[in-house]
Amino acid sequence: MLVLSLVKVLIDSLNEKKIISQLTGSYEKLVGSISKLEAWLIEKNRENYDEHIKFLRNLQKLRSSGTGHRKGKGYQKITKALDMKNENYAETFSNLLKGAIDFIIFMDDNSVKLV
């Protein structure tokens, strides 16, 4: 539930219409708010965005594979990517919160208001 809440706040709350309206290129084939945000950050020449996009994608994968599918291959891959050790959920969530805070600070530092 905590991961789902993070996804809702960080990813699902992005205003895709606003992002698209500010893109100058042709991006009809972009699917999902993370890809649209990435295109926007590239167009606006924002630096060091890639680690935050990777974090958002990993968070989305964890939400998709973790909910009820903890024994699947997708879940195993994302646990390795997030360095989840011995199912220590408190430590894992603490690391996710740190990534979320870093993303919010990045967005604020770059004056990105897309929610």
C-alpha positions in Angstrom: 0.0 0.0 0.0 2.9 2.4 0.7 4.5 1.8 -2.7 1.1 2.3 -4.3 0.7 5.6 -2.4 4.1 6.8 -3.6 3.2 5.9 -7.2 -0.1 7.8 -6.9 1.7 10.9 -5.5 4.8 11.0 -7.7 3.7 9.4 -11.0 -0.1 9.3 -11.4 -0.4 12.9 -10.2 1.7 14.3 -13.1 -0.4 16.5 -15.4 0.2 14.7 -18.7 -1.9 17.3 -20.6 0.3 20.1 -19.3 3.4 18.2 -20.1 2.2 17.5 -23.7 1.1 21.1 -24.2 4.7 22.3 -23.4 6.4 19.8 -25.8 7.5 21.3 -29.1 8.5 18.0 -30.8 6.3 15.3 -32.2 5.6 12.8 -29.5 2.4 11.0 -30.5 3.8 7.6 -29.7 4.8 8.4 -26.1 2.9 6.3 -23.7 2.8 7.0 -20.0 3.5 10.0 -17.8 7.1 9.0 -17.1 8.1 8.9 -20.8 6.3 12.2 -21.4 8.1 13.8 -18.4 11.4 12.5 -19.7 10.8 14.0 -23.1 9.9 17.3 -21.4 13.1 17.3 -19.3 15.2 16.6 -22.4 13.5 19.4 -24.4 14.0 21.8 -21.6 17.7 20.8 -21.3 17.5 19.8 -17.7 20.6 18.1 -16.4 20.9 15.0 -14.2 17.3 14.0 -14.8 18.1 10.4 -15.8 18.6 9.1 -12.3 15.1 10.4 -11.3 13.5 8.9 -14.4 15.1 5.6 -13.6 13.9 5.8 -10.0 10.3 6.5 -11.2 10.4 3.6 -13.6 11.7 1.2 -10.9 9.0 2.5 -8.5 6.4 1.8 -11.2 7.8 -1.7 -11.8 7.8 -2.5 -8.1 4.2 -1.4 -7.8 3.2 -3.5 -10.9 5.2 -6.6 -10.0 5.0 -6.4 -6.3 1.3 -6.3 -5.7 0.3 -9.9 -5.3 3.1 -11.2 -7.6 6.1 -11.4 -5.2 7.2 -14.7 -6.6 7.3 -13.7 -10.3 10.3 -13.0 -12.4 9.5 -9.3 -12.7 9.4 -9.0 -9.0 12.8 -10.7 -8.7 14.3 -8.4 -11.2 13.1 -5.2 -9.6 14.2 -6.4 -6.1 17.7 -6.7 -7.5 17.5 -3.3 -9.2 16.4 -1.7 -6.0 18.9 -3.7 -3.9 16.2 -5.1 -1.7 18.0 -7.4 0.8 16.4 -10.2 2.9 12.9 -8.7 2.5 13.8 -5.9 4.9 10.7 -3.8 3.9 11.4 -1.0 6.4 14.9 -0.3 4.9 13.6 -0.7 1.4 10.8 1.8 1.9 13.2 4.2 3.6 15.3 4.1 0.5 12.2 4.6 -1.7 11.3 7.6 0.4 14.8 9.0 -0.1 14.5 8.6 -3.8 11.1 10.3 -3.7 12.4 13.2 -1.8 15.4 13.6 -4.1 13.0 13.6 -7.1 10.8 16.3 -5.5 13.8 18.4 -4.7 15.0 18.0 -8.3 11.7 19.1 -9.7 11.6 22.1 -7.3 15.2 23.1 -8.1 14.4 23.0 -11.8 11.1 25.0 -11.3 9.1 22.1 -12.7 5.4 22.4 -11.8 3.7 19.7 -13.7 1.1 18.4 -11.2 
